[in-house]
Amino acid sequence: MATEAVDMSRAKRRPKCEALGFMTRARSLHAAKRTQAAIADARHAVEIATASDPSVQLLALDTLLELDGTDELALQTCAVIERIERSLPDDALRAQFRESEVVQRVHGRR
């Protein structure tokens, strides 16, 4: 089903959905012990999300970190977190973002 979602999202030019489809497929491949294929899909998700939306980019980077975490990737992910945080309009939203599951997970990997 993830492959179908990727194909449909690509056909309809919906990069966020395409990236989310690649992330889902990456997790499924990893669960099936096909880690190299999972890493490739996670990298595709990062590439697509980088050109579309910082929040989806963060999710894609988090997926890739889980599969193939490097110091360079962790730094890139932290930079995206900082960029998103700076873009938020007030302290309450910034605090909620800092407490989000994905931010906590990324910071927990450092």
MODELLER restraints for C-alpha pairs under 7 A, 6 or more apart:
rsr = mdl.restraints
at = mdl.atoms
rsr.add(forms.Gaussian(group=physical.xy_distance, feature=features.Distance(at['CA:2:A'], at['CA:21:A']), mean=5.31, stdev=0.5))
rsr.add(forms.Gaussian(group=physical.xy_distance, feature=features.Distance(at['CA:2:A'], at['CA:24:A']), mean=6.29, stdev=0.5))
rsr.add(forms.Gaussian(group=physical.xy_distance, feature=features.Distance(at['CA:2:A'], at['CA:25:A']), mean=5.40, stdev=0.5))
rsr.add(forms.Gaussian(group=physical.xy_distance, feature=features.Distance(at['CA:3:A'], at['CA:25:A']), mean=6.96, stdev=0.5))
rsr.add(forms.Gaussian(group=physical.xy_distance, feature=features.Distance(at['CA:5:A'], at['CA:18:A']), mean=6.96, stdev=0.5))
rsr.add(forms.Gaussian(group=physical.xy_distance, feature=features.Distance(at['CA:5:A'], at['CA:21:A']), mean=5.75, stdev=0.5))
rsr.add(forms.Gaussian(group=physical.xy_distance, feature=features.Distance(at['CA:6:A'], at['CA:18:A']), mean=4.74, stdev=0.5))
rsr.add(forms.Gaussian(group=physical.xy_distance, feature=features.Distance(at['CA:6:A'], at['CA:21:A']), mean=5.06, stdev=0.5))
rsr.add(forms.Gaussian(group=physical.xy_distance, feature=features.Distance(at['CA:6:A'], at['CA:22:A']), mean=6.50, stdev=0.5))
rsr.add(forms.Gaussian(group=physical.xy_distance, feature=features.Distance(at['CA:9:A'], at['CA:15:A']), mean=6.73, stdev=0.5))
rsr.add(forms.Gaussian(group=physical.xy_distance, feature=features.Distance(at['CA:9:A'], at['CA:17:A']), mean=5.75, stdev=0.5))
rsr.add(forms.Gaussian(group=physical.xy_distance, feature=features.Distance(at['CA:9:A'], at['CA:18:A']), mean=4.97, stdev=0.5))
rsr.add(forms.Gaussian(group=physical.xy_distance, feature=features.Distance(at['CA:10:A'], at['CA:18:A']), mean=6.01, stdev=0.5))
rsr.add(forms.Gaussian(group=physical.xy_distance, feature=features.Distance(at['CA:15:A'], at['CA:48:A']), mean=6.24, stdev=0.5))
rsr.add(forms.Gaussian(group=physical.xy_distance, feature=features.Distance(at['CA:15:A'], at['CA:49:A']), mean=6.88, stdev=0.5))
rsr.add(forms.Gaussian(group=physical.xy_distance, feature=features.Distance(at['CA:15:A'], at['CA:52:A']), mean=6.47, stdev=0.5))
rsr.add(forms.Gaussian(group=physical.xy_distance, feature=features.Distance(at['CA:16:A'], at['CA:49:A']), mean=6.25, stdev=0.5))
rsr.add(forms.Gaussian(group=physical.xy_distance, feature=features.Distance(at['CA:16:A'], at['CA:52:A']), mean=6.52, stdev=0.5))
rsr.add(forms.Gaussian(group=physical.xy_distance, feature=features.Distance(at['CA:16:A'], at['CA:56:A']), mean=6.59, stdev=0.5))
rsr.add(forms.Gaussian(group=physical.xy_distance, feature=features.Distance(at['CA:19:A'], at['CA:45:A']), mean=4.30, stdev=0.5))
rsr.add(forms.Gaussian(group=physical.xy_distance, feature=features.Distance(at['CA:19:A'], at['CA:48:A']), mean=5.85, stdev=0.5))
rsr.add(forms.Gaussian(group=physical.xy_distance, feature=features.Distance(at['CA:19:A'], at['CA:49:A']), mean=5.86, stdev=0.5))
rsr.add(forms.Gaussian(group=physical.xy_distance, feature=features.Distance(at['CA:20:A'], at['CA:45:A']), mean=6.95, stdev=0.5))
rsr.add(forms.Gaussian(group=physical.xy_distance, feature=features.Distance(at['CA:22:A'], at['CA:41:A']), mean=5.38, stdev=0.5))
rsr.add(forms.Gaussian(group=physical.xy_distance, feature=features.Distance(at['CA:22:A'], at['CA:42:A']), mean=6.27, stdev=0.5))
rsr.add(forms.Gaussian(group=physical.xy_distance, feature=features.Distance(at['CA:22:A'], at['CA:44:A']), mean=6.90, stdev=0.5))
rsr.add(forms.Gaussian(group=physical.xy_distance, feature=features.Distance(at['CA:22:A'], at['CA:45:A']), mean=5.39, stdev=0.5))
rsr.add(forms.Gaussian(group=physical.xy_distance, feature=features.Distance(at['CA:23:A'], at['CA:41:A']), mean=6.76, stdev=0.5))
rsr.add(forms.Gaussian(group=physical.xy_distance, feature=features.Distance(at['CA:23:A'], at['CA:42:A']), mean=5.58, stdev=0.5))
rsr.add(forms.Gaussian(group=physical.xy_distance, feature=features.Distance(at['CA:23:A'], at['CA:45:A']), mean=6.08, stdev=0.5))
rsr.add(forms.Gaussian(group=physical.xy_distance, feature=features.Distance(at['CA:23:A'], at['CA:60:A']), mean=6.36, stdev=0.5))
rsr.add(forms.Gaussian(group=physical.xy_distance, feature=features.Distance(at['CA:23:A'], at['CA:63:A']), mean=6.57, stdev=0.5))
rsr.add(forms.Gaussian(group=physical.xy_distance, feature=features.Distance(at['CA:26:A'], at['CA:38:A']), mean=4.02, stdev=0.5))
rsr.add(forms.Gaussian(group=physical.xy_distance, feature=features.Distance(at['CA:26:A'], at['CA:39:A']), mean=6.62, stdev=0.5))
rsr.add(forms.Gaussian(group=physical.xy_distance, feature=features.Distance(at['CA:26:A'], at['CA:41:A']), mean=5.31, stdev=0.5))
rsr.add(forms.Gaussian(group=physical.xy_distance, feature=features.Distance(at['CA:26:A'], at['CA:42:A']), mean=5.66, stdev=0.5))
rsr.add(forms.Gaussian(group=physical.xy_distance, feature=features.Distance(at['CA:27:A'], at['CA:38:A']), mean=6.57, stdev=0.5))
rsr.add(forms.Gaussian(group=physical.xy_distance, feature=features.Distance(at['CA:29:A'], at['CA:35:A']), mean=6.40, stdev=0.5))
rsr.add(forms.Gaussian(group=physical.xy_distance, feature=features.Distance(at['CA:29:A'], at['CA:37:A']), mean=6.66, stdev=0.5))
rsr.add(forms.Gaussian(group=physical.xy_distance, feature=features.Distance(at['CA:29:A'], at['CA:38:A']), mean=5.11, stdev=0.5))
rsr.add(forms.Gaussian(group=physical.xy_distance, feature=features.Distance(at['CA:30:A'], at['CA:38:A']), mean=5.41, stdev=0.5))
rsr.add(forms.Gaussian(group=physical.xy_distance, feature=features.Distance(at['CA:39:A'], at['CA:64:A']), mean=6.46, stdev=0.5))
rsr.add(forms.Gaussian(group=physical.xy_distance, feature=features.Distance(at['CA:39:A'], at['CA:67:A']), mean=6.20, stdev=0.5))
rsr.add(forms.Gaussian(group=physical.xy_distance, feature=features.Distance(at['CA:39:A'], at['CA:68:A']), mean=6.75, stdev=0.5))
rsr.add(forms.Gaussian(group=physical.xy_distance, feature=features.Distance(at['CA:42:A'], at['CA:60:A']), mean=6.49, stdev=0.5))
rsr.add(forms.Gaussian(group=physical.xy_distance, feature=features.Distance(at['CA:42:A'], at['CA:63:A']), mean=6.36, stdev=0.5))
rsr.add(forms.Gaussian(group=physical.xy_distance, feature=features.Distance(at['CA:42:A'], at['CA:64:A']), mean=5.21, stdev=0.5))
rsr.add(forms.Gaussian(group=physical.xy_distance, feature=features.Distance(at['CA:43:A'], at['CA:64:A']), mean=6.63, stdev=0.5))
rsr.add(forms.Gaussian(group=physical.xy_distance, feature=features.Distance(at['CA:45:A'], at['CA:60:A']), mean=5.66, stdev=0.5))
rsr.add(forms.Gaussian(group=physical.xy_distance, feature=features.Distance(at['CA:46:A'], at['CA:57:A']), mean=5.83, stdev=0.5))
rsr.add(forms.Gaussian(group=physical.xy_distance, feature=features.Distance(at['CA:46:A'], at['CA:60:A']), mean=5.08, stdev=0.5))
rsr.add(forms.Gaussian(group=physical.xy_distance, feature=features.Distance(at['CA:46:A'], at['CA:61:A']), mean=5.98, stdev=0.5))
rsr.add(forms.Gaussian(group=physical.xy_distance, feature=features.Distance(at['CA:49:A'], at['CA:56:A']), mean=5.64, stdev=0.5))
rsr.add(forms.Gaussian(group=physical.xy_distance, feature=features.Distance(at['CA:49:A'], at['CA:57:A']), mean=4.57, stdev=0.5))
rsr.add(forms.Gaussian(group=physical.xy_distance, feature=features.Distance(at['CA:50:A'], at['CA:57:A']), mean=5.32, stdev=0.5))
rsr.add(forms.Gaussian(group=physical.xy_distance, feature=features.Distance(at['CA:54:A'], at['CA:80:A']), mean=6.84, stdev=0.5))
rsr.add(forms.Gaussian(group=physical.xy_distance, feature=features.Distance(at['CA:54:A'], at['CA:84:A']), mean=6.82, stdev=0.5))
rsr.add(forms.Gaussian(group=physical.xy_distance, feature=features.Distance(at['CA:58:A'], at['CA:77:A']), mean=6.48, stdev=0.5))
rsr.add(forms.Gaussian(group=physical.xy_distance, feature=features.Distance(at['CA:58:A'], at['CA:80:A']), mean=6.47, stdev=0.5))
rsr.add(forms.Gaussian(group=physical.xy_distance, feature=features.Distance(at['CA:61:A'], at['CA:77:A']), mean=6.11, stdev=0.5))
rsr.add(forms.Gaussian(group=physical.xy_distance, feature=features.Distance(at['CA:62:A'], at['CA:106:A']), mean=6.72, stdev=0.5))
rsr.add(forms.Gaussian(group=physical.xy_distance, feature=features.Distance(at['CA:65:A'], at['CA:73:A']), mean=6.83, stdev=0.5))
rsr.add(forms.Gaussian(group=physical.xy_distance, feature=features.Distance(at['CA:85:A'], at['CA:94:A']), mean=5.68, stdev=0.5))
rsr.add(forms.Gaussian(group=physical.xy_distance, feature=features.Distance(at['CA:88:A'], at['CA:94:A']), mean=6.09, stdev=0.5))
